[in-house]
Amino acid sequence: MTTIPAERSAIHSLTLKSAAAIAIAAAAHRLGVILPDGAAQELAAAAVDLVVTLGLIGVAVGRSRARGPIV
């Protein structure tokens, strides 16, 4: 099943992951680190997944500390 671009979330966006991969590759180049082929893309995917997971944990903690009902 394929989804049209309007139905895809920002997390699954190739643009977001590509921008992160470019930033990682540029930072590695500036630091003089040579990354193997595909490493920047893997690091970018892992970073996006980490940010999403930490965000979901933050929301869960925030909701558990909230005193009012979920509206």
Beta strands, then each sheet from edge to edge (+ up, - down):
end
